[in-house]
């Protein structure tokens, strides 16, 4: 029989009261024993406050008002005075958890159902899985990834809006438990998991004893924190995928069907699954030899990697291996050279980060899982590329640097949330206690509590006023309990509670009491002795404030009661005014904090109890001026302002704003008109040193992703040290700097997008995809959609973007402040839907060939889905100093370059002919041009105001000539848009579409009434030449870029050698085939066998076609180098001529006596040089495009002839399939 006691006294209309039930539980199989259910169903998750049966009995016998609330409070106890206390729950290493028999509950809020399962953790600690009891071959085994667990707590998470079915719960309990009395809520433990930050999935289990629930909750939490604190390599997610498959197979064996289903889980991918199975059967004999394989193979690294290499078919990696190394088996010495030249960050200090040695190179391979006894081959090279030894970002970026946590709080960016309680929009949305848990567990250190008067003298949290916003409410007490439980699970560094207070004095008193009682010693109640709140005293550091909770609120002064009542009444009346669409932003929904007063029976003065709890976070209301702040020098005074006010300060007083934030904390939150809970880009305010850029964490937009990427750093502790230029008192820093930052070396970076893996894993069907790359940082560094690859079909499990025509490379010539710069990689379906993205910090990014694990819109890892790129990063060297730097680094090569260029100046044609005779010197000359502009990089960012246009091109070189147009519009600063081929926007941050931005976009986007393609193509090459006064012809303009014909290719040495080899082995066979002589071909097939003859012929024509393609590509590269050499030669020649003419003309002018004339002539030659260089660059661009077009036509012609030839000869061998594959 189910005995329940439901508290209904003081029920509030419109809000359902907590459902309390007490049960006598008996363990065993006797279903006739009486049982009663004791549960507390709250709006928030959490465990019971009762720690023993004695507490339970006391609760049952006491009056309803004295009952213990059986909700939030892991490790909560009750001290002698009856106050709640909290035990320390420091997270150490997790211990092994043996399987446990539990009841899994489904549909608890509607029609409860249950299942007896054995709950287990996999041996590799990657999977949590549930084996049903009893188990059969058809019984599915449910499993989840441990690193996708969001929250774990003792208790159940039941929705109050839906009725429970007590009789069903009674049956569940009676069927499995027979002895003892306990709190039912203590037998539950709940696991929230998934990739959705706002609405994760939940698993609810009932254990036999509270101790079991508590143990699993604590230990599983440790596994989760351990996994979350580490950035994983791409192969980890591949292993994780098959570890899950291992745990979910009922049998002891698996087959190829299990593998294809794991890799292609979509129901619409049946054709792709069959193709994959066919390919695996062909290339992995183990599948063909054995229909059933022992499932332990799924935990074997060697088998799993071989499966990866076969299924992915990474031919592009094989090509890279052959390009980078001299043979197929590589010594440790050669691998060491490769690591130092191609994979080492040249920005790093050589003492702190020494060069690789043969021994360390071998150690890296061993750590990657490669056999230490074997020389490196393509197999081991791929293993290295996928391993933890080859992460795209240095490990130290994501590791906690405790030594850096001793600066004042104002020297850190702090992970901050806006309206933390909301699950959706700012209007008609749900409030949830779980959002506070999720925010704190994700590493957020500043959360917001909007407090209002609730019924029954219980303060509530909601987005108010409720008459305007219509958001649901949650209890203030529940939130404080959730904060106490989860504040220091992920990070031990201080948590800041930002109160927006609208409560009456009576409920304010209750709020203060809840904070003291529930938070206990975690709450910082008074200033520290070493850090008094005095003028000129710095704020304490995060290390000093470890495991402390700080309250941000106004400090209230004593005031006469009558005056207080009058002001409170006036404020209350002002809040009843209607809010239209125009006034919602600033007035009615402004972040003003209502004054609070708590009465005193003995006198006419009142003081806020909450004010007594405020220490280093003293909210100061509206900001007045930087002069006032500097005069007071109270570092604990902080200001909150919306983004509009902050942008005004940024525009008008950028350097003062930076200096203010060196000492005091500023919190910026979204403007009130963002009712859709959209976000501003936090980098705008980080760039001027604002510590708290509060974000709507429930919205998965780009700003939220940027916020998450920033605070992944430093082990997700929620605090990231600002760059020194934003901290040091003597440093001068302007966020709108366009040239250089004091004591900061800019960076240059080149990125090549090569391929992507497992895109189809996230799609229901095969789609076409493209990649966009953005850079975000200082306004001068920020470029949105600056590069876009070609759109290619998602080809099975490995999608290759790079080909012989489009190399998918772009260059960022100058990044002014790398410490604040982030590169975003976005993969999109053809229709624009985001598949995955990743944001990486430029200052920690590593050069080389890297696999970037993609994340979803909430910045959660998407498992085995990766993007394969090549990154080259180095310190920026200006054009004026590049030759000097190269000469100092390689003096012998520099002298060779000088001699070669001098010869080229006299006779460019002779220099080009010498290129063909001396390949080694050509490579040196080529490297001389790489410093300034990547090969084939042609994009020119020019001023829109000057009327000049931008030349699109692929690949592109992006310079830091201007701000993004959108941020410029917001900040009121003239900007230059950077526009690129296949890009829709050159903007940095999207506040508004400025006219210049729109014009820039329209200038490159075809419309219905646009000019013809031919005229548009001509315009591409003549748009800049009209500015050039000098009409003299260039050698580059007359240069021929012809490619060999098919007949000429047939006569090349390699093709002729292939033909001779074939004729030697099969004399007369090739001649008979070319003449389509059925009789002679028949004789050969009888002698050699039809299958062997056809196979040999197929192999021959395929190799011949590949050699001809290779010859065309080689000729293209040679011509491309010739174009580059001619361009460099003529550029130097122009510079030499202009310099000589300038000196001759200025020789008769005195700079001091005629400064204006001297400057006019100097500027004249500067303009001439720029215009001539532009014209020359346009010519080079045209030549490069002409060459690419010829190459494309030549390869297409070869393919067409290949298809035509194979079609004809297939008639001679009807049983054999002559195809390209």
C-alpha positions, 0 to 999 in steps of 0.5 A: 500500500502506498502511504503518501503525505502531501503538503498543501498548506499555504499553497500558492495559486498558480504554482504547484507545491512540492510533492512530499511522500515518505516510504517504508522500503523493504529489500528482497522479493516479498511483494506482499510487504507494505511499502510507502513512498517518501519523495520530494519532487522539486523544480530542481534536481538534487539529493536529500538533506536527510543523512540518517533514518533518525533525521527521517523519523524526526521529519515525519513526526514534526509539524509540516513547517519543521520538515526537512526538505529532501532536495538539493545538497550533496554531502549536506548534513545537519549540525547540532543547532539545526543549521545545514552544513556542507562537507568538503567533497574534493575530487580526487582520482576515480576508483574502480566501480564494480557493476551494480544492479539497479532499476532504470526508470523511464517515463517517470513523469507520465506512465512510469516504466522500469527495467532491471539492469546491471550498470557498468563502466567499460574497462577503458572508462569511456562508456557507461552502459546498462545490461538488461536482466535477463538479457537475450540476443534481441535485447538492446543494451543502452550506452552513453559516452562518459565524456558527454555526461553533463551532470550527476546527482542523487535524487530525481528530476521530475517535472512538476507540470505532469502528474505522477502515477503513484500506483505504477511507482508502487509496483516498481518498489514492491517488486524489488525492495522488502526491508528498511526505511529510507528516503526514496529520493536518496535511492535515486541518482540521475545522470544528465548527458548529451551535446545539448547544453539546455536540454540534455537527456536524462537517465534515472536509476534506483539503487538498493541503498542510499550509499550505493547511489551516493558512491556512484554519484561521487565516483562517476562525477570524478570520471566526468571531470577527469575526461572534461579536463583533457583535450582529446586527439582525433583517434581517441574519438575513433576508439571511443566509437568502437568501445561503445560498439563493444559494450552494446553487442549482446553476443561475444562476436561481431561482424562487418554489419556492426562496423558499418552501422557504427560508422554510418548510423543514418537510416537513409545510408543503406547504399553507403553501408553496402559500399563500405562493407564491400570495400572492407571485405576487399581490403581487410581479409579478416572480414572475408575469412571470418564472418564472426570476429571476437568482440575483444578486437574492438578494444585492440588499438592495432585492429582499430587503427587498421580499420581506420586506415582502410575505411578512411582510405587516406590517399591524401596523407600518402601523398603528403608522406611521399612529398615530405620524405625521401623514401617509404621507410624513414629513419629517426634522423629524418623524422627529427628533421621533419619535426623541426622544419615542418612541425615546430613552432618557430615563435617558441623559445629554443631553450624552453622548447628545445628542438627535436633529437632522434631520440625524442623523435622516436619517443614521439612515435612510441607515444603515438602507439607505433612499434618502437622497433620499426622505421617510420612508414606511411602507416606510422605517419598516419598514426602520428598525425592522429595522435595526442603528440600532434594536437593542433594547439599546444597542450599547455593552453588547456592545462591549469597554470596555477602560477598565473593565478596570483594577479588581482581579479581585475587582470583576468577575463571571467567566464560570465553568464547573463540571465542564467536561469532562462532556457530560451528567449527573454519573453515567455520562457522557462526558468530552471534551476538546472541552468545554474548547475549546467553553467557552473559545471561548464566552468562559468564563474559569474552567474546572475540572479534576478530576485523578485518577491514570491508568495508565502514570503519565499523570494523567487528568481525570474525574468521580470516583471512577470506582467511583461516577460511572462517567464516561469519562476523558481525558488531563490532557495533552490538556486542557492542550494544548487550553487552550493553543490556545483560551484566548485566541481569543475573549478575551485576558483571564486564564483560571483553571484550577480544579484539584480534585486527587486525584493521587499525588505522582508524577503531580502532578509530571508535571502541573506539568511539563505545565503549564510545558512546554505553557503556557509563557509563558502561565502566570503562575508568580509574583506580579507585582512591583507586586502582591505577595501581602501583606496589604491589596494588591489583586488585579491587574486583567484588563488587567494579566493579559492573555493569562495563565493562573492556576492555582487550587490549595491552597498546600502546606506542608513536612511530614515524609514519615511524616506525609504518608504517614499523611495520604495513606493516611487520605484514600485510605481515606476515599474508598473508603467507599460513598456512598448517596443521602444522603451524595453531596451533601456528603461523598463528592463534596465539592470537597475538594482532596487534599493533594499531596507530592513527594519529595526524595532528600536530606531528609525534607521534600516540597513541591508543585510545583503549589503553586509555580505558584499565585499569585493564586488560593490555594484556602483550603479550607472557609470559617470566618468573615468575621472571620478573612478581615478579620483576614488581609486577603490578597486572593489567598485565595479560597474555593470552596463549594457553593450550599447553604453559600453560601445559608446565608451569604447568609441570615445575613450578606448585607451581610458577604458583599457586603463580603468579595467586594469584596476576595476572590474566591468561587467557588460551584458546584452542590450534589452532589445535582444528578446531572442536571447541573442548575444553580442561578440564578447571579443569586442569588450575583451579587447578593451579589458572588460573582465565580464562579458556576460553571455546568454549561454542558452543560445548556440550562436557564434558569440557563445562559441567564442566565449566557450573557446576562450574559457576552454583555456586554463583547464576550463577554470573560468579565469583567463589572464589578460595580455600584459598590454591590458594589465601593466600600468605603464603599458599603452594600448589602443584596441583600434590599433592597426599597425603594432602593439607595444612589446608584441610581435605580430604573427603571420599564418597560412592555412591549407584545408586538405580534407574532412573526415566522417562528415556523413556521420552527422548527416542523414544522407550524402551532402555537398559541403564547404569550409569557411575560415574566419579570424576574430581578434582586435578590430584590425585583425578581424575578418569574417568569411575571409576564405571559403573552399570549393563545395565538394560532395561528401565522398564517403568517410573522407572528403578531399577539398584540395586538388590540382586546380584549387589548393584551398590555401589562404594567408593572414599576412599580419595578426597584430595581437595574437593573444586575442586572435582566434581562427574559426573553422566552419563546415557547412552543407551546401545550403548553409547549415552548420555541420561543425565548427572549431575555434582555436587560439592563434597564440597557441596554435601549432604548425604542421599537418593537423586533425581538428576535431569539430564541435557542435553549435554549443561547442561540444566535441562531435566525436570522430568528425575532423578537419585535416589542415596544414598550418604554417605560423611564424613571427611577422616580418614586414616587407622592408625587413624580410630580405634582411631577416632571410639574409641573416638566417641563410647568408649563402642562399641570400647571396645566390638570390641576389646574383640571380635577381641581378641577372633577372633585372638585366634579362628576365627571359634569360633568368627564366631559361636558367630556371629550367636548367637549375632546379635547385636555384629556382627553389631558393628563389621561390622561397624568397617570395614566400615571406611576403605573399604565398604563391598564387596569393592575389587578393588586394584589400583596398580603401573603399573610400578611395573608390578602389575595388578589391580583386577576388582570388583563390587562394587569398592573402589577407592583410590587416589594412582595415577593420571589419565594416560592421565593427567600424559601423558600430564604433564609428571608425572608418574601415577598409573591407577585406573581400575574398573570392566565394565570401559573402562578407568582409565584415568583422562583427555583425552589428549592422550592415553598413553602406560600405559593407553592402556595396562591397558585397554587391560588387562581387555578388552576381545579380539578375541584371548584372553584366555578362560573364565575359565583361565581368571576367575582363573587369576582374583584371582591369579594375586596377589598371585604370589607375596606372599612368604608366602604359609601358608593356611588361615582359610578364604580360607577353609571357606564354603559358602554353601546356604540352599537347596530348601528342607531346605528352605521349613522347615524354620519357616516362610514357615511352618507358611504360610503353616499352616495358609493356611491349616487352612483356606482351609483344604485339598485344598493344598494337593489336588492341589499338587497331581493334584487331579481334583476331590477334587479341583473341590469340593473346587471350588464349595464350595468357588468359582473358582475365590476365590479359584484360587486367594487364591492359587495364593497369597499363592504360590507367598508369599511362593516364596517371603519368600524363596527368602528372606531366601536366601538373608538373608543367603547370608548377614549372610555369607557375614558378616562372610566372612568380620569378618574372613577377619578382624580377620585374617588381625589383626592376621597377623599384630600382628604376623608380628609386633612381628617378626619384633621387635624380629629381630630388637631387636639386631640391633642399628638403628644409627650404622646400619641404612641400615640393620635396614631399610632393615629389616623394609622394609622386614616386610612391604613388607611381610605385604602388600603381605599377605594382598593382598593374603588375600584380593584376597581370600576374593574376591573369596569367595564373588564372589563364594557366589554371584554366589551361590545366583544367582543360588539358586534364579534362581532355585527357579524361575524355580520351581515357573514357573514350578509349576504355569504352572502345576496348571494353568491346574486346573484353566484354567480361571485364569492366574497364572503368576509372576506378 
